Amino acid sequence: MITRILFGAALGLFLLAFPAAPSVVLAGTVALMSQPPALVAAAGIILWPRISRRVRRWAR
C-alpha cells in the first residue's frame, strides 16, 4: 500500500516538474506503433526468453 502512495507521489512530482512528458511519451508510442517492423522487433526482444525456454522444453 505504501509503495502505491510513494509511486503516485513520485509520478505527480515528475509530471509537475516535466509537464510536457506525457505528450512526449504519447508521441513516441504513436511513432513506434506506426512502424510494424519496430513493433515486431520490440515484441521479439521482450518475448525471446519465453520463446527460447519453450523451444528448449520441446527439444528434450
C-alpha positions in Angstrom: 0.0 0.0 0.0 2.8 2.4 0.9 4.6 1.7 -2.4 1.5 2.8 -4.3 1.4 6.1 -2.4 5.1 6.6 -3.0 4.8 5.8 -6.7 1.9 8.1 -7.0 3.8 10.9 -5.3 6.9 10.4 -7.5 4.7 10.3 -10.6 2.9 13.5 -9.5 6.2 15.3 -8.8 7.6 14.1 -12.2 4.5 15.4 -14.0 4.8 18.7 -12.2 8.5 19.1 -13.0 8.1 18.0 -16.6 4.6 18.9 -17.8 5.4 18.0 -21.4 6.4 14.4 -20.5 3.1 12.8 -21.2 2.9 14.3 -24.7 6.4 13.1 -25.4 5.7 9.6 -24.3 2.5 9.6 -26.3 4.3 10.8 -29.4 6.9 8.1 -29.0 4.3 5.4 -28.6 2.4 6.5 -31.7 5.6 6.7 -33.7 6.6 3.1 -32.6 3.1 1.7 -33.2 3.0 3.2 -36.7 6.1 1.2 -37.7 5.3 -2.6 -37.7 8.9 -3.8 -38.1 9.9 -1.8 -35.0 6.9 -3.2 -33.1 7.8 -6.8 -34.1 11.5 -6.2 -33.1 10.4 -4.9 -29.7 8.0 -7.8 -29.2 10.7 -10.3 -30.1 13.2 -8.7 -27.7 10.6 -8.8 -24.9 9.3 -12.3 -25.6 12.6 -14.0 -26.5 13.4 -15.6 -23.1 9.9 -17.2 -23.0 10.2 -18.4 -26.6 13.6 -19.9 -26.0 12.5 -21.7 -22.8 9.6 -23.2 -24.7 11.8 -24.4 -27.5 14.3 -26.0 -25.1 11.4 -27.9 -23.5 10.4 -29.2 -26.9 13.9 -30.4 -27.6 14.1 -32.7 -24.6 
